[in-house]
């Protein structure tokens, strides 16, 4: 097995690292404090091809593989998870979903603009009573012949107010269960579509998270993705790839916190020497480094399986489960290594610790990942 990155992958890594350090880092604390969406930074990421990394160039994408995507996600997430989650949602959920399952007309109308970064998208599954349980949708899409009428509420929607295109999962025929669910493309300016209040969050505070309300929103039939009743499968297949993106984000948060802790431990002195020379600190760094490397291998393996057409449900769930736990553990230790300074915003690690928690929650909680993993291994 060859664990070395290709020259192309190294170039992507360096480009993402440079952008994170030069474009994201300077204003990241202020954006976090003000809960301000990184509008200009996202436009620049789009211009560089980071919002449609895996999309075919004929649809204005960069035509890269999944490994390139997770490498970029890691570097961006080391600095600003609020920006990287926009990259994740637009790539893993919206662009992937449309390219894999959308019609030619939908790709021409929506995917080209999404992949180029002209607009960004949102994936609308979660509801007040239906998060990871997609079969419990309360949002309805009434079939009116040549169009649907959508009513309901979605919550915890990333890019909620900034997205121009929303992929909405809704129940058309409750009696059919998961076979009565559809996925519909809803445009922001469609009458009856209302954006609710912005969530005041613990972490990823620069991310644009809102509830969305649908009041008799008329959506043309041509905006349905796939055949009638395909919505549940669409959501599950799309979320499987989304887990890889979130695993990469968690990996980046952990790696960013570790790098800050390592640097600080070589500069901060106590009892006559740098604290890195004290075994208590050195052992923490050893554990952090080992866990991050293990997480990186899981994330890369999931990306490799996706690129090679291998079922990645198990590997994606394992990567997401483990990397998110490593992100939480590593950021807590990074704050501890910084001591009192770890509690201060200027040192960045407290923000990374707050950001880490969400990686255990979205794209399915840790418990959901364990369900996916256990079902997979029991089947085999």
Residue pairs with C-beta under 8 A, 6 or more apart in sequence:
5 13
5 71
8 68
9 67
9 68
9 71
12 64
12 68
12 71
12 72
13 71
13 72
13 75
15 48
15 72
16 50
16 71
16 72
16 74
16 75
16 76
17 75
17 78
19 44
19 45
19 48
19 50
19 75
19 76
20 75
20 76
20 78
20 79
20 80
21 79
23 41
23 44
24 38
24 41
24 76
24 79
24 80
24 83
25 79
25 80
27 38
28 79
28 80
28 82
28 206
28 348
28 351
29 345
29 346
29 348
29 351
30 36
31 37
31 38
31 80
31 82
31 205
31 206
32 82
32 205
32 206
32 345
32 351
33 205
33 345
35 198
35 200
35 201
35 205
35 206
36 206
37 82
37 162
37 206
37 207
37 208
38 80
38 82
38 83
38 86
38 206
39 162
41 80
41 83
42 51
42 83
42 86
42 117
42 120
43 117
45 51
45 83
45 86
45 87
45 117
46 116
46 117
46 118
46 120
47 117
49 61
49 62
49 117
50 62
50 72
50 76
50 87
50 117
51 86
51 87
51 90
51 91
51 95
51 114
51 115
51 116
51 117
51 120
52 59
52 60
52 61
52 62
52 90
52 91
52 95
52 111
52 114
52 115
52 116
52 117
53 61
53 62
53 64
53 68
53 69
53 72
53 91
54 61
54 62
54 63
54 64
54 65
54 66
54 68
54 69
54 91
54 95
54 96
54 99
55 61
55 62
55 63
55 95
55 99
55 111
55 115
56 63
56 99
57 63
59 99
59 107
59 111
59 112
59 115
60 111
60 112
60 113
60 115
60 116
61 95
61 99
61 115
62 115
65 303
65 307
66 241
66 244
66 303
66 304
66 306
66 307
67 300
67 303
67 304
67 307
69 91
69 92
69 245
69 248
69 303
70 244
70 245
70 247
70 248
70 251
70 299
70 300
70 303
71 248
72 87
73 84
73 87
73 88
73 245
73 248
73 249
73 251
73 252
74 248
74 249
74 251
74 252
74 255
74 296
74 299
75 252
76 83
76 84
76 87
76 252
77 84
77 248
77 249
77 250
77 251
77 252
77 253
77 256
78 252
78 253
78 255
78 256
78 259
79 256
80 206
81 203
81 204
81 207
81 249
81 252
81 253
81 352
81 355
81 358
82 204
82 205
82 206
82 207
82 355
83 206
84 249
84 252
85 158
85 204
85 207
85 249
86 120
86 158
86 159
86 207
86 208
87 245
88 242
88 245
88 246
88 248
88 249
89 120
89 121
89 122
89 123
89 158
89 159
89 242
89 245
90 114
90 120
90 121
90 159
91 245
92 238
92 241
92 242
92 244
92 245
93 121
93 123
93 167
93 238
93 239
93 241
93 242
94 114
94 120
94 121
94 122
94 123
94 165
94 167
95 111
95 114
95 115
95 121
96 238
96 241
97 123
97 167
97 183
97 225
97 234
97 238
98 106
98 107
98 110
98 111
98 114
98 167
98 185
98 225
99 107
99 111
100 237
100 238
101 183
101 225
101 226
101 230
101 234
101 237
102 110
102 111
102 225
103 222
103 225
105 222
106 185
106 222
106 223
106 225
110 121
110 165
110 185
113 119
113 164
113 165
114 120
114 121
114 165
119 163
119 164
119 165
120 159
120 162
120 163
120 164
120 165
121 159
121 163
121 164
121 165
121 166
121 167
122 157
122 158
122 159
122 160
122 163
122 165
122 166
122 167
123 157
123 158
123 166
123 167
123 238
123 242
124 154
124 157
124 166
124 167
124 168
124 169
124 186
124 212
125 131
125 134
125 154
125 169
125 235
125 239
126 154
126 155
126 156
126 157
127 136
127 137
127 138
127 139
127 152
127 153
127 154
127 155
128 138
128 153
128 155
129 136
129 138
130 136
130 137
130 138
131 156
132 364
132 365
132 368
134 169
134 178
134 181
134 232
134 235
134 236
135 177
135 178
135 181
135 232
137 152
137 169
137 170
137 171
137 181
138 152
138 153
138 171
139 150
139 151
139 152
139 153
139 154
139 168
139 169
139 170
139 171
139 214
140 150
140 151
140 152
140 170
140 171
140 172
141 148
141 149
141 150
141 168
141 170
141 171
141 172
141 182
141 184
141 219
142 148
142 149
142 150
142 151
142 172
143 172
143 228
145 221
146 220
146 221
147 218
147 219
147 220
147 221
148 170
148 172
148 182
148 184
148 218
148 219
148 221
148 224
149 216
149 217
149 218
149 219
150 168
150 170
150 184
150 186
150 192
150 214
150 216
150 217
150 219
151 214
151 215
151 216
151 217
152 170
152 213
152 214
153 196
153 211
153 212
153 213
153 214
154 168
154 211
154 212
154 214
155 196
155 211
155 212
156 199
156 209
156 211
156 362
157 166
157 209
157 210
157 211
157 212
158 207
158 208
158 209
158 362
159 207
159 208
160 195
160 196
160 198
160 208
160 209
160 210
160 211
160 212
161 195
161 198
161 208
161 210
162 208
163 188
164 187
164 188
165 185
165 186
165 187
165 188
166 185
166 186
166 187
166 188
166 193
166 212
167 183
167 184
167 185
167 186
167 225
168 183
168 184
168 185
168 186
168 214
169 181
169 182
169 183
169 231
169 232
169 234
169 235
170 181
170 182
170 184
170 231
171 180
171 181
172 180
172 181
172 182
172 228
172 229
172 231
173 179
173 180
173 229
174 180
176 229
178 232
179 229
179 232
180 229
181 229
181 231
181 232
181 235
182 224
182 225
182 228
182 229
182 230
182 231
183 224
183 225
183 226
183 230
183 231
183 234
183 235
184 219
184 223
184 224
184 225
184 231
185 219
185 223
185 224
185 225
186 193
186 214
186 217
186 219
186 223
187 193
190 217
190 218
190 219
191 217
191 218
192 214
192 215
192 216
192 217
192 218
193 212
193 213
193 214
193 215
193 217
194 212
194 213
194 214
194 215
195 210
195 211
195 212
195 213
196 210
196 211
196 212
196 213
197 210
197 211
198 208
198 209
198 210
199 209
199 210
199 211
201 207
201 209
201 358
202 354
202 357
202 358
203 351
203 354
203 355
203 356
203 357
203 358
204 355
204 358
205 354
225 231
225 234
226 233
226 234
239 363
239 364
240 312
240 313
240 316
241 306
241 312
241 316
242 363
243 302
243 316
243 317
243 319
243 320
243 363
243 364
243 369
244 299
244 302
244 303
244 306
244 312
244 316
244 319
244 320
245 363
246 320
246 324
246 359
246 362
246 363
247 295
247 298
247 299
247 302
247 316
247 319
247 320
247 322
247 323
247 324
247 359
248 299
248 303
248 323
249 359
250 295
250 320
250 323
250 324
250 326
250 327
250 356
250 359
251 292
251 295
251 296
251 299
251 323
251 326
251 327
253 327
253 330
253 331
253 352
253 355
253 356
253 359
254 288
254 291
254 292
254 295
254 323
254 326
254 327
254 329
254 330
254 331
254 356
255 292
255 296
256 348
256 352
257 327
257 330
257 331
257 333
257 334
257 349
257 352
257 353
257 356
258 285
258 288
258 289
258 292
258 330
258 334
260 334
260 338
260 347
260 348
260 349
260 352
261 284
261 285
261 288
261 333
261 334
261 337
261 338
261 349
262 276
262 285
264 337
264 338
264 341
264 347
265 274
265 275
265 276
265 281
265 285
265 337
266 274
266 276
267 274
268 274
268 275
268 339
269 275
270 278
271 278
275 281
275 337
276 282
276 285
281 337
284 333
284 336
284 337
285 337
287 333
288 329
288 330
288 333
288 334
291 326
291 329
291 330
292 326
292 330
294 322
294 326
295 319
295 322
295 323
295 326
298 315
298 318
298 319
298 322
298 323
299 319
299 323
301 315
301 319
302 312
302 315
302 316
302 318
302 319
305 311
305 312
305 315
306 312
306 316
313 372
313 376
314 372
314 373
314 376
314 377
317 364
317 369
317 372
317 373
317 376
318 369
318 373
320 359
320 363
320 364
320 369
321 366
321 369
321 370
321 373
323 359
324 356
324 359
324 360
324 366
325 360
325 366
327 356
327 359
327 360
328 353
328 356
328 357
328 359
328 360
330 356
331 349
331 352
331 353
331 355
331 356
332 353
334 342
334 349
334 352
334 353
335 342
335 343
335 349
335 350
335 353
336 342
338 347
338 349
341 347
342 349
342 350
343 350
344 350
345 351
360 366
364 372
